[in-house]
Amino acid sequence: MKNKNNEIEYGNDTQEDAANNPFLCALRKLIGHDVLLLSWPIFSKGTHKKWKHLTLAEMSNPTYLAELLEGNIGVAMGAVSGGLCSIDLDDDEWMRRFLEVNPRLNGSLRTRGARGCNIWIRLTDGCRTSCKLTTKDGNQVGEFRANGNQTIIQGMHPDTHEPYSYLVEAPPITMDFSQIVWPAGLRVPTSKIVENRVEKSVIGHSNADTQRHSNPATQVTHVVVGCAKKITALPFIPKQRHESDKLLWNMSGALLKYEREQGRQTTYPEKLAIFKEWWQGGKEHLDPSMDEIAYLSKWIKACENRQFADDETPMGRAWEDAQNAARNGLLPPEATAVCDPPMSPKMQLLVALCFYLQKLNGDKPFFLSCRTAGGLLDIPHSTANYWLELLAHEEWPNRVLKKISTGKIETRKANEYNYLPHIKHNENNSPPPNTGSF
């Protein structure tokens, strides 16, 4: 937020309450609490100040947190931040080419300084060295930022004197480096593995002292073991009382991630086998007033209630469903209704996105900003704003949205909407259901 002098303003927090500052809380919720943030002067991308010796312990230091509120905020990349990396692309054309061959990353955190963007991801197959992104002609068009590097995420850009912005405000997607597709004309980066962030003892062994990571998104990699794609409960076995509910919930998210990767739902016998391993390994730390059947019921209920894998967000899931609906000719009827002038395919996709966001939220309103919509649709956020305004206009015959509240910078909340179906959706005139109720 900027004050009257066009300076970024995070609030006047003291050291004691800096940890509860709404900007810091929102940022850490977005990118993860296992991430090291760096303090830089306003209008700066960094200085000669040494920072590579810092660890996550700094993020528990009230003085350190208070300093983050005084200027620009950077994020340390790589191992120190749980495998967080960013793909820095220098212009919009290379951003378009990259996202065209990596459609999954349309739903990952994307930020912008002056031009181009940074696409944020979490690596699960080992931390990597940073390297330049160059064309086959030798021209540099960006950078893969990993170990030993940092990326500014909040503050004021030194060239434009405008705030860094979110093109897509969603958590970074978790993936292997090998899953990244590099566009034609770009040399494959020479980034090397420098540290494997998944402990070997977790994968395919029954070590009773298996390490659990603080970020649930990193736990999903433990579910798939070796080439046999075996499912294991080892990372989620309780080691003390009063943690079973959380671990069962995390395990259900890991199972959902496995199902997404396999393209199928697991069977009841598979779920039962996972539970049996969990029960045998952790029963001595469970509530003695509950028997095995009661905990099995909790496990099955967690699997039923889990809508998103640990690296998924409602926005990412809704966007994927909207794209699938468009590809399969199953857009909601409001998107294909007669309209004068007619909706473009991208505007139809926006309607589908709103449909699925509402579907995931049940009867509750959903949040959607024009910047997030513009980033997903690859259009200017101003165009996305005009479309959303018209979709919510009371006099427009094709109205499909009701604006519940208007977003505010100080609360970091987007506009809030309800979807208004023109007709009752059923199996014959709407996309097949996935999750939630509508």
Number of C-alpha atoms within 10 A of each C-alpha: 14 15 9 7 6 12 17 22 16 19 14 12 15 15 14 12 12 23 20 12 18 15 20 19 14 15 17 16 12 14 21 20 17 18 22 24 28 24 22 21 16 19 19 18 18 18 10 5 7 8 13 12 6 14 14 15 10 14 18 10 14 15 15 18 25 20 18 19 23 19 21 25 26 22 22 28 28 29 22 22 22 27 27 28 29 26 22 24 23 20 14 13 10 18 20 15 14 22 19 14 14 15 14 14 22 24 27 26 23 28 24 22 23 16 12 20 23 27 26 25 23 28 26 23 17 20 28 25 18 23 17 18 24 17 16 12 9 10 11 14 16 21 18 22 26 27 24 15 18 24 23 24 23 22 30 26 20 14 10 12 16 17 22 18 19 19 26 24 21 22 24 27 24 22 17 14 17 9 9 14 14 16 18 12 11 18 15 15 14 13 16 12 13 13 15 15 18 21 13 12 13 22 19 16 12 14 12 14 11 17 15 17 15 12 14 18 23 22 22 24 20 25 24 19 15 11 6 7 11 12 19 24 22 26 24 26 24 22 16 12 12 12 14 22 15 12 19 25 19 23 30 27 26 30 26 23 22 23 14 13 10 11 9 10 12 13 8 10 9 12 17 14 14 18 22 15 14 22 19 11 18 19 19 13 16 20 12 9 6 9 11 15 9 10 19 17 11 16 22 16 14 18 20 11 14 17 19 18 22 23 21 20 18 18 26 23 20 23 25 18 22 26 18 15 20 19 10 10 12 19 24 25 19 20 22 18 13 12 12 8 6 11 16 11 12 15 18 21 23 24 26 28 27 27 26 30 28 24 20 22 17 15 13 13 18 23 20 20 21 23 22 23 26 19 22 27 17 17 14 14 19 12 15 24 16 11 18 26 16 17 23 20 16 14 9 11 12 19 19 23 22 18 19 14 13 12 15 10 9 13 10 12 15 18 17 18 23 22 24 17 15 13 10 9 14 10 8 8 13 16 23 13 14 13 18 16 11 16
